[in-house]
Amino acid sequence: MKLTYGKHYINGKWAEPDSKNFFDSIDPASEQLIGKLSAGNENDIDDAVNAARSAFDHGPWPKMSGAERAVYLRKIAQKINDQLGFLSRLEVQDNGKPYPEATWDIEDTAACFNFYAGLAEELDGNSEQEIPLSEPGFKSKAVKEPIGVAGAIIPWNFPMLMAAWKVAPALAAGCTVVLKPSEVTSLTALAMAQIAIDVGLPEGVFNIVTGLGSDVGQALTKHPGIDKLAFTGSVPTGSKIMQAAARDIKNISLELGGKSPIIVFEDCDIEKAVEWIMFGIFWNQGQVCSGTSRALVHKPLYKKLLDRLSEEAKKIIIGNGNDDGVLMGPLVNATQYNKVLSAIERGVSDGATLVCGGHRPTHLDKGYYISPTILSDMQEDSWVWNEEIFGPVLCVKPFETEEEAVAMANNSRFGLAAAVMSSDDERCDRVAANLRAGIVWINCSQPTFVEAPWGGYKQSGIGRELGEWGLNNYLETKQVTRYDSDKPWGWYLK
Ligand code: NAD
């Protein structure tokens, strides 16, 4: 596959950008330029939204059967699988993640298109539901219809997968889409555009405009031609998007940040707990919204577990994501690297103990690498315990009772995910029921399934993605009621 740099994808073809402004796409491992991408503006967004609007209002896409749309989704999935190696390498180059993790992302991206192809097919024959009425003479049904033109805005941590989580259900539902990828990692979105061209997706059904959040993102959120905004990213940006959507009451769904707890009881299998805790915070360099970044450890186990975690963290191989055996690559860019280092500094200056890491590994002098970092002894009200760092930084605190652990876990403005480790099933179920989070893992951390709902409580977001919930994000419900009686209705005709 050949990538087209410096253009947008609008109305089924590569489009020249309105301005001649470009931004750099940088490889975070080498700090070298990969290519120049178009810094879109509101005219580009206007073109893209108009194309999507026209495809929705006048084109074949929303009127096709689910089975017909599924054919396109399955072809997209097939092309993604065909290009697994190429797309995985592209993700490593753009984002920095290790190659094996990039292949999970790309395989999951294809699986997401296949899954929503299945749900599109199921819509045929299931999009109408008879509603039993207490009032005689009427017949009523609820009809599911595509919501319209969807604007999708995504972050940089799982670039192609986050695009799929929005684009696949939106297309399955019969919506048309304008996607704004993160300016930090736009390359696999451009590959997705090429795939859409290759499978012959009808004009205007899917559009991509690259550029900055403050230009392209904002223009998309404000555009009157958009019916639905689907956003994944930080809480401050989510709040701005809500405000923009409020002006003309756009439908929104928000997947935001987290500071997820993992509660470890003394009766757990310690070695399994170590493995899940390490994975839960250090995979994808800790740049994971659901990363279990707060470990709450039962006091009798605390010292032993902290020692084991520190021992294991020091063994993690860090380097270029393309190298064999590497478990952690660089952080995504210089901004994120500096943010994470200053978060660690702030934690330590507020009184936390640096158990391990906290710096660039000595063998790497280029690239945005940070060693796996563990902090302990911080106060419960400290900044580092409460705020999302979005990097390889684990905060560990002891607890004495189950009630205390649950209270500490819930004492957060976030509520995306939580995990509990214990051999006592009843305790696990009780704790899971008491945790205020959208996703709870028992004796594991992070597994994500396309079939299961994903999303957060509290400031971690609004709505759910994936599974049937993901499809419903892009469907409206219409009530259609028929008067089916010869008798006059009786307002004035008796
Ligand atoms: P971000 O909020 O900075 O940016 C996300 C996207 O929004 C980017 O495409 C950006 O260009 C765009 N954007 C920025 N300002 C905008 C504006 N004013 N209007 C419209 N769009 C704008 O987030 P990020 O740094 O890219 O990603 C990290 C964040 O994403 C973390 O907080 C993480 O927890 C969250 N995240 C959440 C989930 C989830 O499923 N809940 C998944 C992945 C990432």
Residues whose N, C-alpha, C, O or C-beta is under 5 A from the ligand:
A	BS01	NAD	I153 I154 P155 W156 K180 P181 S182 E183 G211 L212 G213 S214 G217 Q218 T232 G233 S234 V235 T237 K240 E255 L256 G257 G258 C289 S460
